[in-house]
Amino acid sequence: MASLNLVHGRQSLVPFPASTTLFPRPPSHPLSNYGFATSSGVFTRSLALFSPGILVCRNSYSRGARGSQSRVRSASVQRVTEELTEDESKDSLISGDSIRQRFLDFYASRGHKIIPSASLVPDDPTVLLTIAGMLPFKPIFLGKIPRQVPRATTAQRCIRTNDVENVGRTARHHTFFEMLGNFSFGDYFKKEAILWSWELSTKEFGLPPERLWISVFEDDDEAFEIWHNEVGVPVEHIKRMGEDDNFWMSGATGPCGPCSEIYYDFHPERGTADVDLGDDTRFIEFYNLVFMEYNKKDDGTLEPLKQKNIDTGLGLERMARILQNVPNNYETDLIYPILEKASAMANISYPLADEQTKLKLKVIGDHIRAIVYLISDGVLPSNIGRGYVVRRLIRRVVRAGRSLGIEGVEGAFSPVIAEKVIELSTHIDSDVKIKAPRILEELKKEELNFVQTLERGETLLEKMLWDALSNAEKSGTVPCLSGKEAFLLYDTFGFPVELTTEIAEEQGVTVDMNGFDTEMENQRRVSRAAHNVVKLAVEDGANVTDNISETEFVGYDTLSTQAVVESLMVNGSPVIQVSEGNDVEVLLNRTPFYAESGGQIGDHGFLYVTGSEKQQTAVVEIKDVQKSLGDIFVHKGTIKEGILEVGREVQAAVDAKLRQRAKVHHTATHLLQSALKKLISQEISQAGSLVAFDRLRFDFNYGHALTDTQLEEIERLINDWIEASTFLKTKVMALKDAKEAGAIAMFGEKYGEQVRVVEVPGVSMELCGGTHVSNTSEIRVFKIISEQGIASGVRRIEAVAGEAFIEYINVRESQMKNLCSMLKVKAEEVSPRVEKLLEELRMSRNEVADLRTKAAVYKALMIANKAFEVGTSQKIRVLVESLDDVDADSLKVAAEHLIGTLQDPAAVILGSCPDEGKVSLVAAFTPAVVGMGIQAGKFIGPIAKLCGGGGGGKPNFAQAGGRKPENLPSALEKAREDIVSILSEKAS
């Protein structure tokens, strides 16, 4: 039996069979291994790791298992023993990067194909973001597409925001994290998955077996027996748990199965009695094994799957926390350097900071990781969908940083911290460093915009507090800010509720925290429902494709081919035949039709069915082609003649003219991207595209509008390339080789190991599955028809080429002829004539405005004598009247005239209904009235609410509007009562 060596109060790693003691001496207090030294404001931290041979080294590199090189964050070296054995010394470094690589290498050595991480933007309409390691393999688990390999392993980047409020508050919650996984697609099952997970945990990573606990599904005797009899885990360390904890389901129906989890025990000294594996203070679940073996049917019954699968997930951040022996995931080398950067910018020592300060630093460290990788994957801040996720995270970072007093460069600090994330990204996503300039630019722009939003929020909060105080004074109640108002400030303007509460208390206003919590919970409920469910249900039409292989695409080489109808669907349901006049979806064994992808729309054309004597018996017009369930092409069309049946042979023919238009526009899109990179910025990258028959559309990441001169230069360069008559080169090659050759990936495309590379020699080289011209001369001519911004940092160019250009010019020529006829001028005289007409129109409008103003002043003079006096010790003239249909500008002039006519002190409130469904209001107070503490801006707002609107302004003058003209009389009456009441009190 191996000896038990005590090292810093911990026992060395010993397998169960060799151990005589399940529970070694308890570790010292987690903080006892922290030592701090300050020098020039920089602090270092010492880490004493529990396992012999697992060291964290200061600013050094060391070769770990399998010779990989990794670097860990700044920490001092601590010798664990005077002499290390060969096995121990090989693990002298266990950085987060090392953990990731050793996991992948471990499973690669057991026959798993290492698959690169998929994008955070999933190719799946049921989820907003990639929330789980298994998501990229969903079609394989569903049996929709054949497996490419029997087993795989990945380090998948993931985003989850359903528990964003827990980030920093717990030791393990993150928005961005990496899920290490090993997967079996009908290959191995429970036994291998369990044995390998144990070997990885205890042998590869050296976790003490006595520190590990296992959970299994309550009815899964097979897994229990493997863990106990074959692995050797004691019965008291295996917990049977119910369906809620240990039975994985993709949804109400679909693939499902029991799961088993491995937990690490931080406090074995607490014993085995009444153990709760959900106790975060003692345990952390770091490895989950899902045994996907059933299909749940509509009636709730479980039927065995034809193919049993393994889906596992090991949290990289959690394993790093365990192996680096730190109190939480944030203090591992994966995140801690980011916290150090933020701390230094805030002039704070993280180890010496209070918990609230640490919480804010953790929020910054976690969120900035998520933001960087989301923007790198093409998700830009916006108010909808994925873009809102990025915007919300940036706002939380800015709020936290500003509260810590962090100041940045040119008013923005988040890009400075993001640079540290980018520095750490090498082994996570190599593309991040390439896209760094765009990431930093987007962060800076969004932060600066949000700071302005915060300032507007402060203004809104001031108004809310004034309203609360005013309403409480009238009703005799305690002033209170509603939960909805506090949540509006939090969610829309980024105001932390703590800040709202603090400011409100200074003004003597309480905050309805119960109402705020209710609003917050409602948002979380919606967020969970929308973002944290991977729908993996077997769809109704699944049986349609059970026996259908991927469609063979022959459209690169031919526009017509013989094919066999393998399936027909009407309204999503399978049918045997379809008759004339019906819409139909047709699945063929082979096709020349291009299916929509990579921005290029699907081909149009026809399917022809001929009889025994080559007589045409049926015609199907195809208007769209889409890919479904992998590479199965769905031809959508209408039966124009005859009857189409499953099994019939058809002649599939693409509309050659439309295909040529698509080819011209697709190749022109490649030229456009190259021209933008060459003439505008190499940092430009595609953010979307449309290749249609009548035009092309290209979206790209760039923060400024292009000038007319720049657009002309782009056009000129592209037309020069077209005129050069360059032959295109197309070849299929390994993805790695293509990237090394400099090929650019097209937005929205998914790539396998072998890719198609389209090259215009000397101009562009891109990974693209679209159709292209053989020579640039086929494009004929290129013309930009518009350039505009469509989102923050995203521009859009629309253009035409080839035959579409001729159509575009013909339409514009026809419009010009009509314009010349209407104006009775020549084409070259149109612009001067239009300019003259616009000037005449402007003058006419000014004359109308002058007349309206004069009419308003006249009406003001007519009602001036209706002013009445208020007050005893001081007489104040008051006028509250309606001016019928006077517009808002004229109403303002009337109020200004009246306030100048009436002697100070005076108050004027006017209203009108200038248009159907519109109300205009204005309040004007003289200096003496304002001096009494009465403000026009605050007075007019509540009056406008009675008319279904709002407004405000300065203390002496304010305007407002509404949408309920029928309420104007009662609103003015309320204004009369309020102003009389207030002034009577002030002037008495």
N, C-alpha and C positions, 0 to 999 in steps of 0.2 A: 504494500500500500504506500502511495506517495506520502511524504511527510507534509504536515501542515505548518507552513512557515508564516508567522505573523509579520505583516509588513504595514507599518503605520496604523496598527490597530485593525488590519483587515487580513483575512486568510487568503492564500493563493487559490487559484482556480483548481478545483478537484471534482472529477465526475462523481455522480451519485454512488456508484458501486464502491468507489474507493474511500468514500467519506464516512466517518463515524459520527459526524455531527452535522445535522441538517442546517442548523442556524449558528453561524460563527458569532464572535463578539460583535455587538452593534457598532456601526460606524460612528465616528465622532460627529458632533453637530455639523450640519452642512457648511456653516460659516467658519468653522474652526480651521479650515484649510485655505482660507483667504488671507493673503498678506499683501499689504499695500505699501508702496514707496513712492514718494512724490519727488520729482526733479523737473524744474522748469515748467511746472504745471502739467506734466505728463505723468500718468500713473501706469504702473504695470501690475499684473495680477498673477499670483502663483497658483497653479493647480496641482493638487496631489490626487492622482487617479487611483481608483481602488484596485486595479489589476496590475500585477507585476508585468513590466514590459510595455505598459501602455502609458507613454509619456507625452506631455505637450512641451515642445521645445521653443525657446525664444528665438524668433527671427532666424530660423534654421530650416534646412531641407533635409529630409531623411528618406531613405528608400524603404518602403513598407513591403508587405507581402506582394509577391509577384513583381517586385522591382518597380512599382509605380512611384512617381515623385509627387509629393503633395506638400503644401505649406499650410501651417496653422497660424492662428493669431498670436499676437504678442503675449507671452507668458514666460515666466522664469522656469528654468529646468530644475526638476527635483529628482534626484537619484532615489530609486525605490529600494534597490538592494546594492550592495557593494559589487556583486558580480551577477551578471545575467546569463542564463542559459542561452543556447543558440536559438531555441524556439521562442524564448521570451524577447530576445533582442530584435528579432525580425519584426516584431510589432511595436517597436519603440516610438512609433508615430501613428496616431489614429485620427487624422483630420476628417472633416466632413467629406471633402473630395475623395479621400482614401476609402471611406466607408462606401461611398457610391460605387467606386471602381471595383472594390473587392467584392461587393454584392454581385455586380454584373459578371465579373470574372468567375465567381463561384458557380453561377448557374450556366455560364458559357461552357465551363469545363464539364458540365453535366448535360451537354447536348442542346442547350437553349440558344436560339438566335438572338443576339443583342439588337433590339429595335430602337432607333433614336426616338427621343421624346417627340410626341405630336405637338402641334400648336395649341395654345390656350384657347384659340377659336375653333371649336369642334365642327367637324363635318356632320352635324347631327342637329336637325331642327327642334328636337325635344329638349335641348339644354342650351343655356346661354353661353356657358363657358365650360372648359374641361375641368370637371370636378372630381374625377377619379381616374386612377391608373388604368382601369379596364375599359374606359370609354372608347378609345380608338379601336378596340377589338369587338365592340358591340355587334357589328354585322356578322362576325364569325361565330360568336356565342349564340346568335339567333339562327344560325344555319343559312343566312341569306347569301353569303359569299363563301366560297371554299377557302379552307385554310391554306396559307402559303407555306407555313412551317408547322410541324406538330407541337413545338414548344418554343416559347419566347421569353425574354426578360427585358425589362425597361426601367429607366429612371424618368418617370413622367412628371412634368411640371403641371401643377394643379392650382386652381383658384376656387376658394369658397368664401362667400360673404354673408351667409345666413346667420353666423354668430359673430359678426364683426364687433359687437359691443363687448365681447369677451376677450378680444385681443389685448394682451398686456395684463389683463386681470387674472388670468390663469397661467399655468406654466406651459401649456401645450397648444392653445388656440392660435391659429394663423389664418391669414387670408391667402398668402402664397406659401406653398410647401411642395416638397418633392416626394412622390410615392414610388418607392422601389418595389417592383413586382416580378413574380415569375408566373407564367401562364402555360397551361396545357390545354390543347384543343383536341380532345378525344384521345389523348395519348396516355400519360400516367394519371394516377388519381390519389386517393387519400394517403396511402402508405408512403409513397415517395415524397409527397408534399410535406407530410409531417416529419419524416426522418431528415429530409434536407433542411427544413426550417430549424430543426433542433441542432443539426450539425453546424449550420451557418452561425447560429446564435452562440453556441457553447465552444465550438472549435475555432471557427474562423474569427469570430469577434471576442471569444474568450469570456463570455458572461458566466458567472458562477451558477451552475445548475440549481444550487439550493436557493438562489434568488428568483427563480422563474416559476411562475404559476400558469396553469392552463385552464381555459374555459372551453367547454364543448356543449353542443345542443343536448338538451335533456334526454332525447331519445336516440342519440347517436352512439350506440354501444360500440360500433366498429372503431370510431375515432378514439373513444375512451380506452379501448383495449390496446390500440396501437401505441397511444401515449404511455400507458402503464406497463404493458408487457414487453413491447419492443424497444421503446425509448428508455424506460426505467423511471419515469416520473412517479413519485409516491402518490398514493390515492388521495392523501390529504392536500396535495397540491393541484388536484384536478377538480374543477367546479362544473357541475352540470347546471346549465342556465336555460331559461325559457325562450320562447319564440321571439319575443321583443329584442332580446340581446344576441341570440346566437342562431337565428334562422334568417338568411339573407333572401330578400325578395325584391325583384326589379320593379314591381308594381302590383296592381290588383290581379293581373294574370301574367304568365310568361315564365321564363327560366328562373329557378330558385334552388335553394338547398341549404343544408346546415353549414355552419361555419365554426371554426375553432380559433381561439386567440391566445397569444403569448403575452404575459404581463411580466414586468420587472418589479421586484419588491424593494423599495427603498428602506423599509423598516421591518426586517425579518424578526427583530426582537419582540415585536408585538404578538408573535405566536400564530397558531393556526385556528384558534377558536373564533367562531363567528366572523370569519373573514368576508369583507365586502370588496370585490375586485373593482367596484366603481368608486372606491375611495381615492380621490386624486392626491390626497396628502401622503398616501402610502404606495400606490401602484400607478404604473403607466402602461397602457396597452401599446405595444410597438409593432406587432406582427399579426395580421388577420388572414386566415386561410379559409376561402370560400369553396365549398364542395358543390358545384353546380350540377345537380343530378336529376332534378325534376322539372316538369312543366306544370304550372298551376293553371287549371282550366277555369272556365267561367263559373262552374258550379262549386268551385273551391277544392275539388279533388286534385290529387297529385298523380301525375303519370310519369314514369321514368323517361328521361331524355334518351334519344337514340345515341347521342354523343355526350359523355360525361366530361365536364371541363373543370379545370382548376384556375381560380382567380385569386391572387394574393396581393397584399399590400403591406409594405414595411415603411413606416414613416422615417425618412432620413433625419429630420430634425430631432425626432424622439430618440433615435438610436445614438445620435451624436451627443445628446444630453446625457444619456446613460454612460457612454464610453468616456466622455470627457469629464464626468462626475461634477456637473454644475447644477445649480438649483432649478434651472428652467431652460427651455429650448432657446430662449433669446440670448443666453450667455455662452452659446457654442461658437466655434469659429465661423459658422455659417452666417451668423447675424451680428455677433458682438462687435466686430470692427465697424459696423454701421452705427451702433449705439455709441461707440467711442468717438466717431466723427461728429455725431450730433451733440454729444456731451461737450466736446471741445469747442464747438461753435457757440454753445450756450454758456461756456465758461463754467461748466459743472463737472464734478467728479462723480461718475456714475456709482461707484461702490459706496460713496459717502452720502449719496442723495437719499431723500425720503421716498416712501413708496409711491406717493402721488407723482413725483418727478420721474421716478423710474417707469411708471405706467406710461407717461407721455413719451418718454424716450423709446419704449418698446413699441408703441403705436407707430412712431416715426420709422423705426427700424423694420418692422413688419410690412407696413403699407408701402414704403418706398420700394421694397423688393417687388411687390405685386405690380406696382405702377410701371416700373422699368420693363418688366417682362411682358406686360400687356401692351404697352406702346410698341415694344419691339416686334410683337406679333400683329401689329397693325390696328390696335384698338385705340382710338383717339378720344379725348374727353368730349362728351356731348350730353344732351339731356334725355337720351333714350337708350335703352338696351345696354349693351356692353360698354358703350361710351359713358353712360351714367355711372357705372361701377367705377371706372377710372376717375371720373370727376369727383365722385363722393370720397374716394380714398385720398385723392390729392387734397381735398378740403379738410379732411381729418388731420392730415399731416401738417397743413398750414396752421390750423387751429392749435394743434399741439405745440408746434415750433414757436408760434407767436407768443403763446402763454409762457414759454420758457425764455422768452427774450432773444431768440435766435435771429440774427440779422445776416442777410446774405449779400450777394454781389448784385448791384443794381436793383436792390429791393427784393430779390428772390433768393431763398436759401435752399429750397428743395433740389435744384440742379447740382449744388455742391455736394450734398449728401448722396445724390444718385450716382455721382462719379465713383463713390466707394462701392456701390452695388455693381456697377459696370466693371470695376476692377476685379471683383470677386466672381464674375460671370463666366470665366473662361471654360470651366468644366461643366457648366450647366447649359449654356447656349452660346456658342461661339459667334452667332450673328449679332448678339447684343453690342459688342464693341464696334462692329461695322456700322450699326445704326445709332451709335451714341450721339452724334450731333443732333439728329432729329429728336431723339428722346429728351435730351437736355433742353432743346428749344421749346418743345411742347410743354414740358414742366414749367419752365420759366414763364411762358405766356399764360398758362392756366393759373399759376400762382398769383401773378400780378393782376389778372382779371378778378380773381376771387377776393383779393385784398379790397378791391373797389366794392365788391358785393358785400363784404363785411361792413364797410363803412355805411353802405345803404341800409344794412340791417340795424346798425346803431341808430340811424335816423328813425326807422320803423319802430324800434323798441321805445324810443323816446315818445313817439306818438301813442303807442299802446299804453304806456304808463300814464300819460296825461289823460287818456280816455278812462282808464281804470279809476284814477283819482277823481275825475269829474263825475263819473257815474256813481261812485260811492258817496260823494258829497251830496248829490241829489237824492239818493235813496236812503242815506243814513246807514250804509253798510260798511264793512271793512273792505278797502280796495284790494282787488285780487286780479292777477293776470291769469287768463284761462289756460288750461292744458293745451288746447289747440293752438293758441297764440304762441306759447312757449315752444311747441313742437315745430310750428312754422318757422320760427327764428332758427331753430336747431337744424331742421332738414333743408330749408331753402337758402338760408343766409349763413349757415355754419356757426351759429352761436351755441357754444356749450351751455347746457341748461344750468350748470353751476354759475356761469358768468351772468346769465339772465337773472338768476335768483339773487346774486350778490348786488347787481345794479338795482333790481327792484326793491330789495330791502333798504337800500340807501334812500329810496324815495318813499318808503313806508308802504310798499305794495308787496303782498304775498303772492306766491305762485302755486297754482293748482297742480301739485306734483302727481296726484292720482290720475288726473286727466292726462297729464303728459305721459305717464307710464302706459296708460291705455292706448294712446296714439302710437307710442313706440312699439308696443306689442302687436298692434294691428299691422304696422309696417313689417315687423319681423315675420309675422305669419304669412304675409304675402310673399316676402322674400324667400322663405323656406319653400313655399309651394312652387315658386317660379324657378328657383336656382339650384335646389339641392336634391333633386330626384332624377335618377337616370332611368328613363322609361325604356324597359327592355322587353316589352310585351310582344308575344307572337301575334302578328297582325292577322286580320280576317283573311287577307289575300295570300297568306303565307303558303297555303297549299298550291297556289297557282304556280309558284316558282320552285317547288320542291324538286322537280325533275327537269328543270331548265338550266342549262349551263350558260355561261357568259356569252353574249352575242359576239360573233366574229365580225369585226369592222374591216371592210375592204375598201372604204371610201377614199383612202389616199391614192389608190391606184386606178379605180374605176368608178363611174357614176351609175352603173347599172349591173345588176347581178340576179341570178336565180336564187330564191330562198324558199324556206318552208315555214308556214305559219305554225308556231309551237303553242301559242295561247292567244285567246281573245278575251277582252274584258269590256263590259259596258257598265258605266257608273261604278267602277271598282270591283264588280262581281264577275267571276269567270263564266263564260258562255261557250257553247259549241259552235254556234254560227250567228252571223249578224246580217240582217237584210238591208236593202236599199233605204237611204234616208236617215239611218242611225249613225250617231257618233260612236267611235270604237277605238280601243287601244290594242295595238297589234304587237306581239312579240315574235320576232323572226330568229332563225338560227344564225343567219348572217345578214349583213346589211351594208349598203354604200352610204346610208344616211348618217350624217354627223349629228351626234346628240349634243345638246347644249352643255357646254362646259368651258372653263377658262375665259368666260365673257362672250364667247361666240355662240350665237343662237343656233337652234337646230335647223337642219335642212328642210326644205319643202320638196314635194314631188308626188309620185303616184305609185300604187301597187296595182299590177294588172294580173288578172286570172284568165287563163285561156283554157278552152275545152279540148276535147280529144282531137278535133280537126283544126286546132289552132284558132278556133273562134273565141273572141273575147267574151267572157261570161261575167266578169265583175271588174269594177274599177273603184279603187279607194284613193281619195285625195288626202295626202299627208300634209298637215299644217304645222306640226311641231314634233320634235323628237327629244326625249329626256332620258337621262340615265337613272336607273332605280336599282337599289339593292346591289350595289357594286357596279358591274359592267353589263347589266342587262338593259338593252335599249328598248324604250317604250315608244312606239310610233303612234301618234295621236292623229286621227283623221275622221273622215266621213265616207260612208259607203255611197258612192255616186250612182253605181249601177250594179245590179245583180245581188248575189249572196256570197259572203266570205265565210269559209269554214276552217276549223282547226285541222291541220294536216295537209291543207292544200298548198301546192307549189305556186309561187307568185313571181312575177318579174318586178323587182324593186328598182325604180328609176328616179334619180335625183333631178330636180330642176337645175339644169346646167347654168343658166343665166344667173339665177340667184346664188348658186354656189360660187360662181366667179366673183360676184359682188362681195360675198363674205370673205373670200380669199384676198381680194384687193384691200379691204378694210382691215383685215387681221395683220397682213404684212405692213400696212401703213401704220398700224398701232405700234409695231416694233420699231419702225423708223422714228416715230414720234417720241417714244421713250428715249431712244439714243440721242435724238436732237436735244431734248430737254436736259439730259445729263451733260452733253457736250457744251451747250451754249448757256445754260442757266446754273446748274449745280450738279456735281457728281453725287450729292447726298439725296437727290430726288429718287423716290421709290413709288412704285405703283400702289394705289389704294383701291383700285376697282376698275372695271372696264366693261364696255359693251361693244360687241362686233355685230352689227346688224346689216341688213341688205341696203338700207338707205343712208347709213351714217356710221361713224364710230364715235365712241365716247371714252375718254381716258381720264381717270381720277388719279391725282398724285399728291404726295405730301410736300407742301411748300407753303411758307408763311406769308407770301406777298403776292399781290396781283401782278401779272405780267403786263408790261407796257406794249403799246401798239408796235413800237420798234422791235421789241423782242419777238413778238408774234410773227412779224414780217421776216425776221432773220430765221426763225424756225421753219416757216413755210419755204423760204428760199433754199435752205440746206436740204430739206427733205426732197424737194423737187429736183435738186441737183443729183441726189442719190438715185432718184427714179430715172432721170435722164441718162445716168451712167450705165444703165442696162446690165446690172450685175445679176449673175445666176445665183440662186439660193442653194445652200447645201443643207441637207437633212440627213441625220444619222441617229441611230440608237446606241447608247453607251451607258456605262455604269454611272449612277448618280454622283458618286464620289469623283469620278474622272471628269464629269461634266462641270461640277463646281470648281474643280482645280483648274479647268480650262477657262474659267471666267464666265460661264453661262449664268444668266440671270433667271431666277424663278418668276413665273407669272403669278399675279395675285389670284388666290382662290383655287389654284391647282393643287392636287394631291399627287405625290410622286412615289413610285415604287423604286426598287433597286435598279431597274433599267429605265432610262428616260429617253425621250425624243428631243433632240437638240436641233433647233432651226437657226441657221446662221446666214446673215447677209455679210459676206466677207468684207472685212474692213469697217463694218458699220455696227452690227449687233450680233449677239449670240444669246439665245434664250431657250430655257426649257419650256416646250410648248407642244401640246397635243392637237392644236388647231390646224386648219387647212390654210395653205399659203400659195401664192403665185410661184411660178418657177423662175421668173425673171422680173426684176423691179420695173422694167418698162411696161409690164402689164397694168401697173397701177395708173399710168398715163399722167395723172395730175393730182395734187393734194391741196386742199383748201381748208383753213381753220374758219369755222363759222361762229364760234363763241368761246369765251374764256371767263370763268366766274368762280367765286368761292362757294362751296356747298356745305362746309363745316369748318370748325376751327382748325386751321392749318392744313386744309384739304382744298385743292383747286380742281376744276374740271374743264377740260378742253373737249369741244365737239368739232368734228371735221367730216369732210366728205372727200371721196376719191373715185376715180374711174367713172363709170356710168352714172353713179349717184351725183358726181360733180356736175355732169351735163344737165341732169334733171334740176339740180339746185339752181344753176345759172338760168335755165329756161324759165323757171318759176319766178325768179327775181326780175328777169327781163319783162315778163308779162305784167308783173306788178308795177314796174317802172313805166311801162306804156300806159297803163290805166291812170297812174298818177299824173303823167304828162298831159293826158287828155283832160283830166279833171281840173288841173291848174292852168291848162292852155299855154304851156311853155315847153321848150325843148328839154331834153334830159339834163344837159349841163346847166340849165337854169332852175332846176328843181330846188336845190339847196337855198339859193338866195331868196326864191319866192316863199319857201316855207319859213325862213327866218323872218321875212317881212310880215307874214301872217301871224307868227308867234308874237312879234312885237305889238302888232295891232290888238291881238287878244289880251296881252298883258296890260296894255293901256286901257282897254275896255273894262277889264276886271278892276283896275285901280279906280276907274270912274265909278263903277258900281259900288266898290267899297267906300268911296268918299260919300256917295249918296246915302248909303246905309248908315254911315257915321253921323251925317247931318240929320238923318231921320231919327237916330237914337238920341242925339242931343236935343232935338225938338221935343221928343217924347219925355225926356228928362225934365225939360223946362215946364212941360204940361203937368208933371206930377210933383214938382218941387214944393208946391203949396200944400201937399198932403203930409208934409213932415210935421211931427208933433214933438212936444217937449216931455222929458222924463227927469225926475229928480226934484229935490226940495232945496237943499243948500246950493246946488249947482244945476243949472238947466242944460240938458243935453238934447240936441235935436236928433230925432230918429226918423228914418224913412224905410219902410219895408213894403215893396210893391212888385207887381208883375208887369213886364213889358211885352207881353204877348209872344210874338214870333221873332224878336230881335236875336240876331246871331251872337255867338259868344264874344267875338271881338268888339262888336258894337255895344254889347252889354257892358263890357269893360270901360269903353269910352264914356258911356252914360254915367256909370258909377263915379268915374274920375271927375266928370263935369259937376255932378251933384255934390261930391265931397268938397269941391272947390267953391261951389256956390254957397253951401251952408256954412255958417261960421263954426269954428272950433269951440267947444267939442261937438262932434256929430258922428253918427253911425248910419251907414247906408247898406241895405241888403236888398238885392234885386234878383229876380228870376225870370226865365223865359223858356219857351218851347220852340226852338228854331226849326226843327224838323220832326218828322214823325218818329216817335220812339226816342226822342232826345230832350234832355233838360239841361239848361245852363244856369249856374248860380254864381253870384259874386258878392263879396262883403268888403266894404271899405270903411276904415276907421281913421279919424283924425288923431294927431299926436296926443292930445289930452286924453282921449279914450284909451289909447294904447298905454299911456302912462298910468292908468288905473289898474293895469294888469290884465286887460282883455285883449286877446289876440285873434285877429281875423282868421288866420289859418286854422287855429284850433276850433273856432266857433263854427265855421262853415262845414267842416267834415261831418259831424253828426246830422246836420240838416240834409246834406247830400245823400246820406244813407237812407233817409226816408223816401228818396226818389230812386232808390236802387243804384246808387253810385257812390262817389267819394271824391275827395280832393283836399287841397290845402294851399298854403302859401306863406307869405310874410305876415308879421304881426299887424301891419297896417293895410294890407291888401291880399285877398285870396280869391281863387276861382275854383269851381267844382262842377261836376256834371252828373247826370243820372240817365236812367233808361225808362222811367215811369212818369210820363207827363201828367197822368191822371192824379198823381200824388203831389203835384206842385202846390196847389192851393193850401192843402193841409200842412205841407212842409213850411211854406212861408208864414202861415199862422203860428206854427211852432217857433219859427225864428223870431216872430214878433213877441211872443210871450217870453221867450228866453232872454232876448236882449233887453226888454223892459224890466224883467225881474233882476237881471244882473246889474244894469245901470242904476235902477232904483236903489239897490243896496249900496252900490259904490258911491252914489251921489247924495246920499242922505246923511 
